[in-house]
Amino acid sequence: MLARTGLSAPELSGAPRPGLCTDCGVSRMADARACGRACQFIAPDYPALERSAHGREADPTLGDEAFFGVTLTMQRARLSPPAPGAQWTGITTTLAAALLETGAVDAVLTVAPDPADTWKPVPVIITEPAAMAEARGMRMGYAPTVALLEPARAAGHKRIAFIGIPCQVYALRALEKTLGFDAIHVIGTPCSDNTTTENFHTFLTLLDAAPDTISYLEFRTDYRVELRFTDGRPTRLIPFLQLPISQLPPDFFPLTCKTCVDYTNRLADITVGYMGGDGDQWLITRNQRGAGLLKLIEPRLTTRPLTSSGKREGAVRGFMENTARAAGGLPLRRMPNWLRPLVGRLQRLTGPRGLEFARTRVEMKAIETILHLRRAHPARIKNMVPAHVWRVAARYGLIPGKDETS
């Protein structure tokens, strides 16, 4: 059990609900039936929650809002100097620490590493700015962070910050008006294709002969995975095309992650990610609360212009073909090993970068969602796939059938 100054990990009861569930935490709350109105995987209503959170819906004719959601400002950024031990430069945890330092919030709801397994996320309530350092870095696995709302409220916290991934933030926004907090600040990170912590350890064993020494893993925008180690070895970079994906079990990524309808955390006040950052962090400020957050760390924030280069259509169409085969149970067409280094180098030289890389990933997720739902849960498409997903996928000929819209 975590027990550190300014950080607590309340015991959570309950269990995930059956079916499509990422264990966001709602099913573990006193009224588990709230899943029916709070779950992203049942009948999400993004336009209504965008209006509630941001004052308006995303406008698909305005800039890149068709891809990334409501946008007030969008920029590349990094902290100077970087926060020690951060996954990138530490913008997310530094924002939360600043909220605590200024008294804008009483507590931050987020995840920290399990003492027995640094890759496993544990939902925690943090009340001291210095304790935010414990939350730095990437975790892999399911964390019912939304369930912390009840113990946070019981502890008398009236103003909170919440750091979460899109399915968690959707549930929070759906319940927000019933929670009784005076203020909620939402710092969102883009979705990463999640899996169980146990599955992630299997992946690590395929990457390195000494998986227990891997202390850092990051999928970078230059089409390589970066590994760092605790045994003094130098950083290692593995091209995406040389990852052992074919050796993973078919259910390594759960169907929930294959059918995600919000890759960029559209309902957060501010999204802090990497996809459009081209080597920096990528910030999407979505409303005035998010803008106020950035002002808290402005003296340490170094920004640069956004970039966009390369063309995404070929990569997305190739992904769609492979996904269609996988969703139909057919074997994937695998590239010969001798060709992978050459194609990997070409990816880094000519592949989509910056915002074009981010658009690529959003289109891929939209396509993946539709194809896998058509195979596994065709009756759910009409309620589960929002209009913004259909708009993005239409470029590739994926349009709703007569029974696929409500």
C-alpha positions in Angstrom: 0.0 0.0 0.0 1.3 3.5 -0.9 1.8 5.7 2.2 3.8 8.8 1.6 3.4 12.4 2.7 0.8 14.1 0.7 -0.2 10.9 -1.2 -2.8 8.3 -0.4 -4.1 5.3 -2.3 -7.6 4.6 -0.9 -8.9 1.0 -1.0 -11.4 0.7 -3.9 -14.1 -2.0 -3.9 -16.3 -3.3 -6.7 -15.2 -4.7 -10.1 -15.2 -3.8 -13.8 -18.5 -4.3 -15.5 -18.8 -7.2 -18.1 -18.2 -6.5 -21.7 -16.5 -3.4 -23.1 -15.0 -1.8 -20.1 -11.7 -0.2 -19.3 -12.3 -0.1 -15.6 -12.4 3.7 -15.4 -13.8 3.4 -11.9 -17.5 4.2 -12.2 -18.5 0.6 -11.7 -16.7 0.7 -8.4 -18.6 3.7 -7.0 -21.6 3.6 -4.8 -24.0 3.8 -7.7 -22.5 1.4 -10.2 -25.5 1.8 -12.4 -24.1 5.2 -13.4 -22.1 3.3 -16.0 -25.3 3.5 -18.1 -25.0 7.2 -18.6 -21.2 7.7 -18.0 -19.6 5.1 -20.2 -17.9 6.0 -23.4 -18.6 2.5 -24.7 -22.4 2.6 -24.4 -23.9 5.7 -26.0 -21.5 8.6 -25.9 -22.8 12.1 -26.5 -19.7 14.2 -27.3 -21.5 17.3 -28.6 -23.5 17.7 -25.3 -20.4 17.2 -23.1 -18.3 19.5 -25.3 -20.9 22.3 -24.9 -20.9 21.7 -21.2 -17.1 21.6 -20.8 -16.0 24.1 -23.5 -19.0 26.2 -24.2 -19.3 24.9 -27.8 -19.0 21.8 -30.0 -16.0 21.0 -32.1 -16.3 22.7 -35.5 -15.1 20.3 -38.3 -14.6 23.3 -40.6 -12.3 25.1 -38.2 -8.6 24.3 -38.4 -8.0 20.7 -37.2 -10.9 20.5 -34.9 -12.3 17.6 -37.0 -9.3 15.6 -35.9 -8.5 16.9 -32.4 -11.7 18.4 -31.0 -12.4 21.9 -29.6 -9.2 24.0 -29.7 -8.5 27.4 -28.2 -4.7 27.1 -28.9 -2.4 24.4 -30.0 1.4 24.4 -29.7 4.6 22.5 -29.2 6.2 23.0 -25.8 8.7 21.8 -23.3 9.7 22.6 -19.8 13.0 24.3 -19.2 14.6 22.7 -17.4 12.8 19.3 -17.7 11.4 17.7 -14.6 13.7 14.9 -13.4 12.2 11.5 -14.1 9.5 12.8 -16.4 8.3 10.8 -19.4 8.9 13.8 -21.6 9.6 17.1 -19.8 7.1 16.9 -17.0 4.4 19.4 -18.1 1.5 17.3 -16.8 2.7 16.8 -13.3 4.1 20.3 -13.1 0.7 21.7 -14.0 -0.9 19.7 -11.2 1.8 20.7 -8.7 1.3 24.4 -9.6 -2.5 24.0 -8.9 -1.7 22.6 -5.5 1.0 25.3 -4.8 -1.3 28.1 -5.6 -4.2 26.7 -3.6 -6.4 26.4 -6.7 -7.1 22.8 -5.8 -7.1 20.8 -2.6 -6.2 17.5 -4.2 -5.1 15.9 -7.5 -6.6 12.5 -8.6 -4.1 10.6 -10.7 -2.0 7.4 -10.8 1.4 6.5 -9.3 3.4 3.3 -9.7 2.7 0.3 -7.5 5.5 -0.2 -5.0 5.9 -3.8 -6.2 5.7 -3.1 -9.9 6.7 0.3 -11.3 4.8 -0.3 -14.5 1.5 -1.0 -12.7 -0.8 2.1 -12.1 -2.3 2.7 -8.7 -5.0 5.4 -8.4 -3.9 8.0 -5.8 -5.0 11.3 -4.2 -2.2 13.8 -4.0 -2.4 16.8 -1.7 1.2 18.1 -1.6 3.0 19.6 -4.6 6.2 17.7 -4.0 4.3 14.4 -4.1 3.4 15.0 -7.7 6.9 13.8 -8.6 5.7 10.3 -7.6 3.3 10.4 -10.5 5.8 11.0 -13.2 6.4 8.5 -16.0 4.3 6.0 -18.0 2.2 3.2 -16.5 0.5 0.4 -18.4 -2.6 -1.3 -17.1 -6.1 -0.4 -15.9 -6.6 2.1 -13.2 -10.1 2.9 -11.8 -9.2 6.5 -11.2 -12.7 7.9 -11.4 -13.6 5.9 -8.3 -11.4 8.2 -6.3 -14.0 10.9 -6.6 -15.9 9.5 -3.7 -13.1 9.2 -1.2 -11.8 12.6 -2.3 -15.2 14.1 -1.6 -15.5 12.2 1.7 -12.1 13.7 2.7 -13.5 17.2 2.4 -11.8 18.1 -0.9 -13.9 20.7 -2.7 -11.6 21.7 -5.5 -9.8 19.0 -7.4 -7.7 18.3 -10.4 -8.1 15.1 -12.4 -5.4 13.6 -14.7 -6.8 10.9 -16.9 -7.1 9.2 -20.3 -10.1 9.8 -22.6 -12.4 7.1 -21.3 -11.9 8.2 -17.7 -12.4 11.9 -18.6 -15.6 11.1 -20.5 -17.0 9.4 -17.4 -16.0 12.3 -15.2 -17.6 14.9 -17.5 -20.8 12.8 -17.7 -21.1 12.8 -13.9 -19.5 16.2 -13.2 -22.7 18.1 -12.4 -23.8 15.5 -9.8 -20.5 15.2 -7.9 -20.8 18.3 -5.7 -17.3 19.7 -6.1 -16.8 23.5 -6.3 -14.2 23.2 -9.1 -12.7 20.4 -11.3 -9.7 21.0 -13.5 -9.1 18.3 -16.1 -5.7 17.6 -17.5 -6.0 15.0 -20.2 -3.4 12.8 -21.9 -4.2 11.2 -25.3 -5.1 7.6 -25.3 -2.4 5.0 -25.6 -3.4 1.5 -26.7 -3.6 0.0 -23.3 -3.3 -3.6 -22.1 -3.0 -5.4 -18.8 0.2 -4.8 -16.8 0.9 -8.6 -17.2 0.6 -8.4 -20.9 2.9 -5.4 -21.0 5.6 -7.4 -19.1 5.3 -10.0 -21.8 6.0 -7.3 -24.4 9.1 -6.2 -22.5 10.5 -9.7 -22.5 10.3 -9.6 -26.3 12.1 -6.3 -26.5 15.1 -7.1 -24.4 17.0 -10.0 -22.8 16.9 -8.2 -19.4 13.4 -6.8 -19.3 13.6 -6.0 -15.6 16.2 -3.4 -16.3 13.9 -1.4 -18.6 13.0 1.8 -16.8 11.5 3.9 -19.6 9.6 3.1 -22.8 8.2 5.7 -25.2 6.8 5.5 -28.7 8.3 8.5 -30.5 7.2 10.5 -33.5 10.3 9.5 -35.4 8.9 6.0 -35.8 11.1 4.5 -33.1 10.6 3.2 -29.5 13.0 4.6 -27.0 14.2 2.3 -24.1 16.2 3.4 -21.1 17.8 1.0 -18.6 18.7 0.9 -14.9 21.9 -1.2 -15.5 23.9 1.6 -17.1 23.4 0.6 -20.7 22.9 3.4 -23.2 19.5 4.4 -24.6 18.2 2.0 -27.2 16.0 2.9 -30.2 13.9 0.3 -31.9 12.2 1.2 -35.2 8.4 0.5 -35.1 8.7 -2.0 -38.0 11.2 -4.1 -36.0 8.9 -4.4 -32.9 7.8 -8.0 -32.2 4.1 -7.3 -32.7 3.5 -10.5 -34.6 4.6 -12.5 -31.5 1.9 -10.9 -29.3 -1.3 -12.8 -28.7 -4.4 -11.7 -30.7 -6.0 -10.3 -27.5 -3.0 -8.4 -26.4 -4.8 -5.1 -27.0 -8.4 -5.4 -25.7 -11.4 -4.7 -27.9 -12.1 -1.5 -25.9 -8.8 0.0 -27.1 -9.5 -1.2 -30.6 -12.8 0.7 -30.5 -11.8 3.9 -28.9 -13.7 6.9 -30.2 -11.6 9.6 -28.6 -7.9 9.4 -29.1 -7.1 13.1 -28.2 -9.0 13.5 -25.0 -11.6 15.9 -26.4 -13.3 16.7 -23.1 -10.2 17.7 -21.1 -9.5 21.4 -20.3 -6.0 20.8 -21.7 -4.6 17.8 -23.5 -0.9 17.1 -23.0 0.6 14.6 -25.4 3.3 14.0 -27.9 1.7 13.0 -31.3 1.7 16.5 -32.9 4.8 17.7 -31.0 7.5 16.5 -33.5 9.9 15.8 -30.7 8.4 18.2 -28.2 5.2 17.9 -26.1 2.0 18.8 -27.8 -0.5 21.0 -26.0 -4.1 21.5 -26.9 -5.8 24.2 -24.8 -9.5 23.7 -25.1 -11.1 26.4 -22.9 -10.3 29.3 -20.6 -9.6 26.9 -17.6 -7.0 25.2 -19.7 -5.5 28.6 -20.7 -5.4 29.5 -17.0 -3.5 26.3 -16.3 -0.8 27.2 -18.8 -0.3 30.6 -17.3 0.7 28.9 -14.0 3.9 27.4 -15.6 4.5 30.1 -18.3 7.9 31.1 -16.9 9.2 27.6 -17.4 7.5 26.9 -20.7 9.4 27.0 -24.0 7.2 26.9 -27.1 8.0 26.5 -30.8 5.8 26.6 -33.9 3.9 23.6 -34.9 5.2 21.5 -37.8 3.4 19.4 -40.4 5.1 17.4 -43.2 4.7 14.2 -45.2 1.6 12.6 -46.5 -0.5 10.3 -44.4 -2.9 8.7 -46.9 -0.7 5.8 -48.0 0.1 4.8 -44.5 -3.5 5.0 -43.4 -4.8 3.0 -46.4 -2.2 0.3 -45.6 -3.3 0.2 -42.0 -6.9 -0.1 -43.1 -6.1 -3.1 -45.3 -4.3 -4.8 -42.5 -7.0 -4.0 -39.9 -9.7 -5.3 -42.3 -7.8 -8.6 -42.6 -7.2 -8.8 -38.8 -10.9 -8.1 -38.0 -11.9 -10.8 -40.5 -9.6 -13.3 -38.9 -7.2 -13.4 -41.8 -3.4 -13.4 -41.4 -1.6 -10.1 -41.8 0.7 -9.5 -44.7 4.1 -9.3 -43.1 7.1 -7.5 -44.5 10.3 -9.6 -45.1 12.8 -9.0 -42.4 15.5 -7.9 -44.8 13.3 -5.0 -46.0 12.3 -3.7 -42.5 15.4 -1.6 -41.8 15.2 0.1 -45.2 11.5 0.9 -44.9 12.0 2.1 -41.3 14.6 4.5 -42.5 12.3 5.8 -45.2 9.5 6.2 -42.6 11.8 8.5 -40.6 12.8 10.5 -43.7 9.5 10.8 -45.6 6.7 9.7 -43.2 4.1 12.0 -41.7 5.6 14.3 -39.0 4.1 16.9 -36.6 0.4 17.5 -37.1 0.3 15.2 -40.1 1.5 12.4 -37.8 -1.2 13.2 -35.3 -3.9 13.3 -38.1 -2.6 9.9 -39.2 -3.1 8.3 -35.8 -6.5 9.8 -35.4 -7.6 8.4 -38.8 -6.2 5.0 -38.0 -8.1 4.9 -34.7 -11.3 5.9 -36.4 -10.9 3.2 -39.0 -9.9 0.6 -36.4 -13.0 1.4 -34.3 -15.5 1.0 -37.2 -14.0 -2.2 -38.6 -13.7 -4.0 -35.3 -17.2 -3.0 -34.1 -18.6 -4.2 -37.4 -17.1 -7.6 -36.7 -17.6 -7.9 -33.0 -20.6 -5.7 -32.1 -22.4 -4.6 -35.2 -25.6 -3.7 -33.3 -23.7 -1.2 -31.1 -22.2 0.9 -33.9 -25.3 3.2 -34.2 -25.0 4.2 -30.5 -21.3 4.0 -29.9 -19.7 5.7 -32.9 -20.0 9.5 -32.7 -20.3 11.7 -35.8 -16.7 13.0 -35.4 -15.4 9.4 -36.0 -17.5 8.9 -39.1 -16.4 12.3 -40.5 -12.7 11.3 -40.1 -13.2 7.8 -41.6 -15.2 9.1 -44.6 -12.1 10.1 -46.5 -11.3 6.3 -46.8 -14.8 5.3 -47.9 -16.0 4.2 -44.5 -19.5 5.6 -44.2 -22.4 4.4 -42.0 -24.8 1.9 -43.3 -28.5 2.3 -42.9 -28.5 0.5 -39.6 -25.3 2.2 -38.3 -26.6 5.6 -37.2 -29.2 6.4 -34.6 
